Amino acid sequence: MEGHDVGNELLCSVTHPDSAEEPGSPALACEHYGSPQQEVTATMRRNDSYLPVPGEEKSLDVDFVNTKDGSDESIPMKNRYADDGSPLYPRQGPYFSDGQRRVDYVLTYQIQKPNSIRRQSSRFGDNNFIQRFCRSLNIRNRGAEAHPKEDPEIAAQEQRTDYHEDDKRFRREEFEENIMETGLELEMDERTNIPGIGFMKIHAPWNVLCREAEFMKLKMPTKKSYEVKQGSNLVEKIRLFIHKVTAPLHPKVDTSRQQSVKFLSHPFSREKQHLFDLSDRDKFFDSKTRSSIVYEVLKRTRCTRAKYSMGITSLLANGVYTSAYPLHDGDIEGVNAEPNDRKLLYEQWASYSYFYKYQPIGLIRKYFGEKVGLYFAWLGVYTQMLIPAAIVGVIVFLYGCATVDDNIPSMEICDPRHNITMCPLCDRACSYWKLVTACGTARASHLFDNPATVFFSIFMALWAVLFMEHWKRRQMRLNYIWDLTGFGEEEEEEHKDHNRAEYEFRVMRKTIRKEQPTPKREESEKGKVKLTCTDRLPAYLTTVVTMVFMILVTFAIVFGVILYRISIKAALHMSTYSARSNIRATVKGTAAIINLVVIIILDEVYAAIARWLTTLEVPKTDKSFEDRLIFKTFILKFVNAFTPIVYLAFFRGRLVGRPGNYLYVIGSYRMEECAHAGCLMELCIQLCITMLGKQLIQNNLFEIGIPKLKKLLRRKRSDLDSKQEEELNRSLHRHEKDHILGPFVGLSPEYMEMIIQFGMVTLFVASFPLAPLFALLNNIIEIRLDAKKFVMELRRPIAAKAKDIGIWYNLLRGLSKVAVIVNAFVISFTSDFIPRLVYQYMFSDDGTMHGFINHTLSYFNVSDFQPGTDPLQPMHLGYKVEICRYKDYREPPWATTPYELSKEFWVVLAARLAFVVGFQNVVMLMSDFVDWLIPDIPKDISLQIHKEKILMVELFMKEEQGKRQAARDNHNQDNCNSPSSADQSPPRTRSRPVSHANC
């Protein structure tokens, strides 16, 4: 198309001759802005091929759907704007300017209009507040215009920018031409309320939807339906009774749908269109399916004029397009908001007032796709299963509260008549102290360290197994309801993600570095270039070194908090601190808060580092990128969150030494000891503060506060007041409103929050039985918070099919297995459960716990202190101390082997190890038994799947019989209408052709 002037401002309607179209639906309606300054564009593209601009209507006879009229007409688009720039056709909802074709997908890009056109723009002439809004958002452009044009450096920079923008525009035009060749229809919109942003709206006509649905093997409901039965009559009655009882808890969606009737689904086929209900083509493919079909087409479309092939991901990464997203169905607020699925989700799901109701999982899946639907279904099942765990945890805690006055060890500690003098807790600054001062800590420890916690640990181990089994059954039921039972590895392999932009760029660079191939070898070597392990080896080494370094940084920070506790305790003892009896509580609380702040900060840092390392590895596909990112992020965040807890549970108080022979680190820092009641109380405090802090600050405050803060900053930067901004929002169209929303970054952050929480709930539940309760309260808020975020604050994600939650299930299963071992060690080594049992049944004179405290304390002669470690104030208690006590199983100073480990120590250690082995094997055996007892697939679902297969076979058999009968009827009718008679025909033989005699 020589002589074509890109600089002319024109409106065109292009129809590809190879695709059938709907009536009145041209393939492209576009606006080009230009000036004589852009003549270089035509020169630079003189060798390009252009699509012709039709000057009259075209009628196409290509129609594979067999419509009644036999043809579809393509009506050219008229001018969209009047002479004054106002739109001729109102654009209400996500439609093209004609108000008929639905916008299925949107691509946005940066536009730079000449100054003359920018000044002559009449779109903002009548709306002064819109002009002010545009000026406030275009400060950078105004600053650029203020520079003097005579500056050669500035002029050169502007020329480079124009060339870069021209290059982007050429690639966009090529990509859009290739899109039209696939049959999709485009409409360009550069006269928008958002300065500097152009929109390319994409519509998929019916023939493209049918073709791609067949290619993608999308299962669509057929006309055939059948009755769904839940099982035997008794099971059905119980189900109906439960449904009636819980009716107020169900959201008011899909009220007209019959739950007992299900339509058979079959992969869509254009040859078998009679099987499907195509009476309403506009609703046969819903908006979620249409956008996913368009996205699949975009992923296959390439730009080939550049040195290397570029797909949509490469175009987005290189800034050719700034964003790509499907549109939301409509508005959710306002009197003019029409009923749509998004508004229904906002009213029945994304509201805190509906926290007690079930989630509309079917509607979530219908609007966001199976992957998002599975996440919220899993989160709902997890939250429901936390209810019995929270109830049992509260009962265990109340049992500890009720029996605290009957606990003999704590009563002995609180009895002042025992007059037990304890050895100093630190060198020099600390003095001797009375055991009775630890009365409060001992009583509080009993709330979490009692026989019921052992039962609760076993219960939570079985609870984790039941949760996993319940989710597998729920997942299988959803697969059946959502027609995903046949979605397997073949579909995933066939429709796997295309190459990522970074991977294509690295392959291009590797291709350029290679020597130029000869013409004969060029075709054979084409497509063979790929990244090998050798290419990625530096990235892998960087990943390993960085991950190890980050883990060591976490250990160093935890060690720094340990030194803080040691030094601040000594400083408080030396100062004139009034509440000296609360020194231990003060140190515990402040250290736990410091750990919380460090964990929250490092979580954000580690997330960025994990993404950076994954980017360095240049994964080929998005799925590979996601799996690698999840693995790195989980390791770093898990180590970050649980390192302080693991130290308190298993290391604190173990590497201390004894009076006169303490263990020191970094010079004179003596390793800290546990309280007399054990480290379980400190572990409980750390778990409580970490769990509540992460949930309150990181999960909720950040997710609520950061979006509101960004919105507030946008308002302050804008010159508009609230009324003008509200008026502007009403004037924005659907694609403009969605562009302002935040991009969808995936489900990994949401899953990661819950996985870390699941670890908090299961791993150390023996020390904190209230953890399930706090997790339940958090998740009730989290569900509605995530719902509001998905519905109101984020762009609509691409609907992705998935039949399970992927790698997250393996992480959950691994955590549930590790939780059994961890809780066994917590009960054995962190709490005093085993020493109490050993004393009661082996060393007690009367079989009771009387004398247990004295049994666990060893003797130390103060004259054996190392020089310079004895207290500065030995007379602090008012008398001279000769013998002090410390918690350990060691020989007294008057024994033949003073201060050596006693036989009681080895007996208790053997009992602890025996309990770990026994507890682990018993609980694992019970878990495996429960896993074996509960089938993964519900019986009624397996029966329904089998029934569906039989009905589908019967449907095709009936269809085949109908075809044969129709063929016979047509044959008989042809024979009756034929002038020849079969009776007068000679016999047919194989040696001669068949002939008919005339009547």
KOLTOR-561449 format. One record per residue (C-alpha): x, y, z. Coordinates in steps of 0.5 Angstrom, whole numbers, plus 500, padded with zeros to 3 digits. Layout:
XYZ;...
END
This chain:
500500500;505505497;503512499;500511505;502517510;502515517;502522519;495523517;489523522;484518520;479513522;480506519;476499519;480493517;477486516;481480515;478476509;480470512;475470518;468470518;465475523;459477526;454482523;456489524;463488527;469490523;476488525;479494527;477501528;483505530;485513531;492515528;494522530;500525527;503531523;508533518;513532523;512524522;514523515;520520517;515514520;513513513;520513510;522508516;517503514;517504506;519496506;513494511;507491508;500495510;493492511;488495506;483500508;477498505;472504502;466500502;462494505;465487505;460481505;463474507;460468506;465464510;461461516;462454519;457455524;451454519;447460521;440461518;442467513;448463511;453470511;455475516;456482514;462487516;459494517;465499517;465503523;463510522;467516526;467515533;467523535;463529533;467535530;468538537;471532539;465529543;463521543;457520538;456514542;456513549;460508552;457505558;460498560;466494557;464495550;467498544;464505541;459501538;456499544;455492542;462488541;464487548;471488550;475482552;482484553;486491554;493493552;495500554;501504552;505510553;503516547;507522546;502527542;505533538;505540542;500542537;495537538;496537545;494544545;488543541;485537544;478539545;476533550;478537556;476544553;469544557;472540563;476545567;477540573;479535568;485539565;487541572;487533574;491532567;496538569;497535576;499528573;503531568;508535572;514531568;512533561;511540563;518540566;521537560;518542556;521548560;528546558;531551552;530547545;537550543;541546548;544541543;545535549;537536550;536536543;540530542;536526548;529528545;531525538;533519542;527518545;523520539;527514535;525509541;518511541;518510534;521503535;516502540;510504535;512500529;513494534;506495536;503496529;506489527;504486533;497488532;497486525;498479527;493480532;488481527;490476522;488471528;481474527;481478533;478485533;481491535;479498537;484504539;483509544;487515545;483520547;482518554;482522561;488519563;494523560;499519556;496513556;493509550;488503550;488498545;481494546;481487544;474483542;474476540;468474535;464468536;468464530;475466534;472464541;469457538;476456534;480457540;475453545;476447541;484448541;484449548;479443549;475447554;469443557;463447556;456444559;451440554;444440553;444433557;443434564;442429570;440428577;445429582;445424588;449425594;448418596;443413600;437415603;439416610;445420607;441425603;436426609;442428613;445432608;438436607;437437614;444440615;443444609;436447612;440448619;446452615;441456610;442462614;450462613;450461605;450467601;445469597;447467590;445462585;438462588;435460582;440454580;438447582;443444586;441437584;441438577;448438573;449438566;454434562;460437560;464436554;470439550;467444545;467442538;465446532;463439529;458438535;455444536;448441536;450438543;451445546;445450548;447456543;441459544;444465547;451466544;453472548;452468555;455461552;462464553;462468560;467474561;472470564;473465559;473470553;479473556;483467557;481465550;484472548;490471552;492465549;491468542;496474545;501469547;502465541;502472537;509474535;513480533;518477528;521484524;526485530;532481530;529476535;522474536;518478541;511475544;507479549;511478555;517481551;513487549;511488556;518487559;521492554;515497555;512497548;506496552;505498559;500493561;495488559;489486563;482483562;476488565;472487571;464486569;462493572;461498577;460496584;457502587;453508585;445508583;447507576;451500577;448495573;447488576;453484575;458478578;463483581;457487584;454481587;461479590;462485593;455485596;455478599;463476600;467482600;464485606;466484614;458484616;458477612;464474616;460468619;457466612;460461607;464464601;460463594;466459592;462457585;461465584;469466585;471461581;466463575;469470576;476469577;478462575;479456578;486458581;483463585;477459587;481454589;485458594;479461597;476454598;482452601;483458606;475457607;477449609;483451613;479456617;473452618;478446621;481451626;474452629;475445633;482446634;481453637;476450642;480444644;486449645;481454649;479448654;486446655;488453657;482453662;484447665;491450666;487456669;483451673;488446676;494452678;492452685;493444685;499444682;504441687;511444684;508451683;506451690;512449693;516454689;511459692;511457699;516462703;517456708;522453704;527459704;531456698;537461696;539460689;545462685;546469682;543469675;549473672;557475674;558480679;552485678;547479680;546477687;543471691;536471690;530467693;526462689;520464692;520470687;519466681;512464684;509468679;513465673;512458676;504459676;504462669;508456666;503451669;497454664;501452658;505446661;501441664;498434662;493437658;498440653;501433651;494431649;493437645;499436642;497429639;490432638;493437633;498432630;491428628;488435626;493436621;492429618;484430618;485437615;489435609;484429608;478434608;482438603;483433598;476430599;473438598;478439592;476433589;469435590;470442587;474438581;467434579;463440580;468445576;469439571;476439572;476431573;479430566;484436566;491432567;498433565;496433557;492439558;498442562;503440558;500442551;498449554;503450559;506458559;510461554;517463555;518469559;521475556;527475560;529468557;527470550;532476551;538472554;537467548;537473543;544475546;546468546;544468539;548475537;554472541;555466536;558467529;554468524;551461521;552460513;545460509;545452509;546452516;542458518;535454518;538448521;540452527;534456528;531454534;536450537;539456541;537455549;540457556;544451559;546449566;553452564;549459562;546459569;552456573;554463575;547465577;546458581;552459585;550466586;543464589;547458593;552463596;546469597;542464601;547461605;549468607;542471608;541465613;547466617;545474617;538471621;543467626;547473627;541477628;538472633;545472637;545479637;538479641;541474645;547479647;542484648;538480653;544478657;547485657;540489659;539484664;546485668;545493666;538493670;541489676;546494677;542500676;537503681;531500677;525500682;521494679;527489680;523483681;520485674;527485670;526478667;519480665;522486662;527483658;523477655;518482653;523487650;527482646;520479643;518485640;525486637;525480634;518481631;521488628;527484625;522479623;517484619;523488616;527482614;521478611;520484606;528484604;528477603;522477599;526482594;532478595;528471593;525475587;532478585;535471585;530468581;530473576;538472575;537464574;532466568;527461568;524459562;516459564;512463569;511456572;518455573;519462575;513461580;516455583;523457584;521463587;516460592;522455594;527461596;522465599;519459603;526457606;528465607;522467611;521460615;528461617;527468619;520467623;522460627;530461628;528465635;523460637;527454635;533457640;528458646;525451645;531447644;538451645;537456651;539453658;542447655;549451653;550454660;555450664;554450672;556455677;564456678;564453670;560457666;560458658;562465656;561468649;565474646;569475652;565476658;558474656;555469660;550464656;543466659;539461663;532459663;527460669;526455674;520453671;523452664;524456658;516454656;514461658;519465654;517460648;510462649;511469650;515469643;510465640;504470642;508476640;511474634;504471631;500476633;505482631;505478624;498478623;496484626;502489623;504485616;498481614;492486616;495493617;500493611;494490607;489495609;494501611;498501604;493502599;489507603;496511604;497511596;490513595;492519600;498521597;495521590;489526593;495530595;498530589;492532585;489539585;482536585;478536591;474530593;467533589;471534583;475527584;468523585;466527578;472525574;471518577;464518574;467520567;472515567;470509563;471501565;478500562;480507565;478505572;481498571;488501569;488505576;487499580;493495582;496490578;495482580;502479582;499472584;497468589;504466592;504472598;497470600;499462600;506464604;502468609;498462611;503457610;507461616;501461620;500454619;507452622;506457628;499453629;502446629;510446630;510449637;503448639;505444645;507451648;502455646;495452646;491459644;495459637;489456633;484461636;489467634;489464627;482463627;480470628;486473624;483468618;476471619;478478617;483475612;478472608;474478607;480483607;483479601;476479598;475486598;482487595;481482589;474485588;476493589;483494589;486489584;485489576;482482574;487476574;487472568;483466569;487460570;485453570;488448576;486442579;490443586;494448590;500445587;507446591;503449597;500442599;507439599;509444604;503443608;504436608;511436610;510441616;505437619;510431619;515435622;510438627;510431630;517431631;518438634;512437639;515431641;522434643;518440646;514436651;521432652;526437653;523444653;517442659;518439665;513433663;518428663;522430669;515430673;513423671;520420672;520423679;513421681;514414679;522412681;524417686;518420690;517416697;510417697;508417689;506424689;510430687;512433694;519434694;520435686;523442687;528440692;530434687;531438681;536443685;543441686;548444691;554449690;559451695;560459694;567458695;568455689;566461684;572463679;576469681;572475679;565472678;562472685;557477687;559484689;553484694;554478698;550480703;544482699;539478703;541480710;546474711;552470709;551465704;555459704;551454699;546456694;542452689;541451681;537447677;541441674;542434676;549434679;553431685;553435691;560439693;561434698;561428694;567424691;566427684;563434686;559437680;559431676;552429672;548425677;545418675;538422675;540426669;542420665;535417667;531423665;535423659;533416657;526417659;526424654;529420648;524414649;518419650;520422643;521415639;514413642;510419641;513420634;511413632;505412635;502419632;505417626;502411626;495414628;496419622;497414617;491410619;487416619;490417612;488410610;481410613;479416609;478415602;481421598;475421593;468421596;464415594;458419592;463423587;466417584;459414583;457421579;464421575;462414573;455416571;457422567;462417563;456412562;451418560;456421555;457414552;450414551;449421549;454419543;451412541;444416541;447421536;450416532;444412531;440418530;445420524;444413521;437413522;437420518;442417513;437411512;431416511;434420506;436414502;429412502;427418500;432419494;430412492;422414492;423420488;428417483;425415476;429409476;426402479;430397483;425392480;427393473;435394475;439388473;443384478;449388480;456384480;463386482;465385474;461391472;459398474;452398476;447401471;439403472;434402466;429407464;422406466;
END
